[in-house]
Every structure is written in structure tokens, then in C-alpha cells.
Amino acid sequence: MITNTNTATPSPLAHLAAAGSSAWRPRPKIPLVEWCEKNVRLPADTEASPGAFDLVRRPYWREVLEAIDDPATESIAIMKSTQVGGTLVWMAAILGWSELAPAPAMIVTPDRDSAVECRDRLYGIGLETAPIRPRVPPVRDWNNRHLDLASCRVYLAYSGSKQRTRSRPCKRVIFTECDVYQADRRAGDTIRAGRERVKAFYSPLVLFESSPVSEESPIEKLYTARGRAAGSSRTKKTSSSRRVAGCRTVSGSTRRAT
């Protein structure tokens, strides 16, 4: 009988080579919607339904998250009623991006107060979400300029603030409650200025979400425009059977970095 008497342990160089090859191996692709369902937790002090981020009760947001996660999607317009979880969808997406695909982002709100409320709510959800909790800064370091999630920054802007909407290049820009943006000639067009932020990035995303509040509704115009997208772009309309939200996405040949 022949036995193997070679008991030599791998050399330190072999260990180093193995560790190096492992470090350079790409991480497996985790769908954003899967990460959100598994990890995002909502705090009881700010959310009506604390606990796990629940897409079972609101299944109409699943396809929206899938569209957000699609690198071919260039823009999304969500026209919704109130209190249906629309804000939570993009907040969960921001936390997921910080873990899965970090890049600078911007949230554009109607005013300064709502920007601070978004910051507090996002940080609050982050503190309840285990993978994000270590990256949420101490409360004393919170500010009204940006959220710092360690892997990326999320800049805070609001309508009427020319400097905030024109100062930072971002891969993703979210316009929330755009129907109540303030008109200010000196500050210019908030939506146009925010859209300009993504031009430096490959495969950027611009998301609009709001409840329509008037006959001259910006979100309704944006939603309708998504449906009229022409050329090589592909449009997709999704809506829930409960008629609480409508979403249109536009995708096609994404802009290259300049």
C-alpha cells in the first residue's frame, strides 16, 4: 500500500496568491429587490408599518425596483396617490445601492425642511438595517448638505436652491414630490438643473415621483412624456390593480461618460 507522506503546508506566498485571486474575483450579482427584502428594516418611531420592508402587501413596487435595478433604464416617472409607500421604495433603493453599487446620488425635495426630513428618515432606516448600521455616522455629524453612507454620498438639494442642484455630478438623481416644487426665476428650472448632474456618468438614472396636485401637474407631464418616448428607446408602463400608482420607464442607448 502506498501512502502519501507529504505533510508540507502551503507556503506564505501560496496563501498570499490565493487571497489575492479571491479579492479580485467579482462579487456575485445580487438583485436590488432581493437585497431590500432581505435586509431593509423600518423603525417603529417613524414608519406606519415597522419591521421588514414588505413587498407582499404592496407587490406593485416590486417591478419598480426591478426597473430601478436595470442598467438600461435611463429615467422613471412614478405618478402615485399618497401613503402608498412610494417614498420608501427609492429610500430602500438608495440603501441597496450603497451596498451593491456605490456611486454619488442626489435627492431633490420641495424645500429645505423636507430635505432634512428625508435625511433623518433615511438615516433612521439605515440604523435599523444591519448591513448599513455600521456606516451611519453619529447624530452629531448629520448635516443638511449630504448623507454620508461611507461607501457613497447622497447630496441633498431642494427647489429654489440654484447652488444645491448645480454643484455636484451624480450617477442617480431622485426628484421627490416634484409637483410642489417652488417656482423661482432666479434659481432656474430645478428639474432641468438636476438632470444635468448625471451627464458625466455611464448608465445614469433619473427618477421622478409625486402625487399630482393640480391640473397643470408636472408629474403627469413627465409620466405622459415617458409614454411618448421615441427612437430606439423602449418604454414600459406598469400599474397596480389597486390603481394607487403608475410607473413608466424609459431605456435605450445610455449616454457615455464625457
Residue pairs with C-beta under 8 A, 6 or more apart in sequence:
10 18
30 100
31 66
31 69
32 65
32 66
32 68
32 69
32 93
32 96
32 97
32 100
33 55
33 62
33 65
33 66
33 69
35 96
35 99
35 100
36 53
36 55
36 65
36 92
36 93
36 95
36 96
37 52
37 53
37 55
39 95
39 96
39 99
39 129
39 130
39 131
39 132
40 52
40 53
40 92
40 95
40 96
40 125
40 129
41 50
41 51
41 52
41 53
41 125
41 128
41 129
41 130
42 49
42 50
42 51
42 52
42 53
42 88
42 125
42 128
43 50
43 124
43 125
43 127
43 128
44 50
45 124
46 120
46 121
46 124
47 88
47 125
48 83
49 57
53 88
53 92
55 61
55 62
55 65
58 84
58 85
59 240
60 238
60 239
60 240
60 241
60 242
60 244
60 245
61 85
61 86
61 89
61 245
63 238
63 247
64 76
64 78
64 89
64 238
64 245
64 247
65 89
65 92
65 93
67 73
67 76
67 236
67 238
67 247
67 249
68 76
68 89
68 90
68 93
68 205
68 207
69 93
70 249
70 251
71 203
71 254
72 203
72 234
72 251
72 252
72 254
73 205
73 249
73 250
73 251
74 204
74 205
74 206
74 233
74 250
74 251
74 252
74 254
74 255
75 205
75 206
75 207
75 208
75 226
75 249
75 250
76 205
76 206
76 207
76 208
76 226
76 247
76 248
76 249
76 250
77 208
77 209
77 219
77 222
77 223
77 225
77 226
77 247
77 248
77 249
78 86
78 207
78 208
78 209
78 210
78 219
78 223
78 245
78 246
78 247
79 210
79 211
79 212
79 217
79 219
79 220
79 222
79 223
79 245
79 246
79 247
80 86
80 209
80 210
80 211
80 244
80 245
80 246
81 211
81 244
81 245
82 211
84 244
84 245
86 209
86 245
87 121
87 176
87 209
90 174
90 176
90 207
90 209
91 118
91 121
91 122
91 125
92 125
94 105
94 107
94 122
94 154
94 174
95 122
95 125
95 126
95 129
95 132
95 149
97 103
97 105
97 152
97 172
98 132
98 135
98 149
98 150
98 151
98 152
99 131
99 132
99 151
102 149
102 151
102 152
103 152
103 170
103 171
103 172
103 201
104 152
104 153
104 154
104 155
104 168
104 169
104 170
104 171
105 152
105 153
105 154
105 155
105 170
105 171
105 172
105 173
105 174
106 154
106 155
106 156
106 157
106 165
106 168
106 170
106 172
106 173
106 174
106 194
106 197
107 115
107 118
107 154
107 155
107 156
107 157
107 174
107 176
108 157
108 158
108 159
108 165
108 173
108 174
108 175
108 176
108 178
108 190
108 191
108 194
109 115
109 117
109 118
109 156
109 157
109 158
109 159
109 176
109 177
110 158
110 159
110 176
110 177
110 178
110 180
110 181
110 182
111 158
111 159
111 160
111 182
112 144
112 158
112 161
114 158
114 176
114 177
115 144
115 156
115 157
115 158
116 144
116 156
118 156
118 176
119 142
119 144
119 147
119 156
120 142
122 147
122 154
123 136
123 142
123 147
125 132
126 132
126 133
126 135
126 136
126 149
127 133
127 136
132 149
135 149
135 150
135 151
136 149
137 148
141 148
144 156
145 155
145 156
146 153
146 154
146 155
146 156
147 153
147 154
147 156
155 164
155 167
155 168
155 170
156 164
157 164
157 165
157 194
158 164
159 165
159 181
159 182
159 184
159 187
159 190
160 181
160 182
160 184
160 187
160 190
161 187
162 186
162 187
162 188
162 193
165 187
165 190
165 193
165 194
165 197
166 193
166 196
166 197
168 197
169 197
169 198
169 199
169 200
169 201
170 197
170 198
170 201
170 204
171 198
171 201
171 203
171 204
171 205
172 198
172 204
172 205
172 206
172 207
173 194
173 195
173 197
173 198
173 204
173 205
173 206
173 207
174 207
174 209
175 190
175 191
175 194
175 206
175 207
175 208
175 209
175 210
176 209
176 210
177 209
177 210
177 211
178 190
178 191
178 208
178 209
178 210
178 218
178 219
178 222
179 210
179 211
179 212
179 213
179 214
179 217
179 218
179 219
180 210
180 213
181 190
181 191
181 218
191 208
191 218
194 206
195 206
198 204
198 205
198 206
198 255
199 255
199 258
200 257
200 258
201 257
202 254
202 255
202 256
202 257
203 254
204 254
204 255
208 219
208 222
209 219
210 217
210 218
210 219
211 219
212 219
212 220
223 246
223 248
226 235
226 237
226 248
226 249
226 250
227 235
227 237
227 248
229 235
229 250
229 252
231 252
232 252
232 253
233 250
233 251
233 252
234 250
234 251
234 252
235 248
235 249
235 250
236 248
236 249
236 251
237 246
237 247
237 248
238 246
238 247
238 248
239 245
239 246
239 247
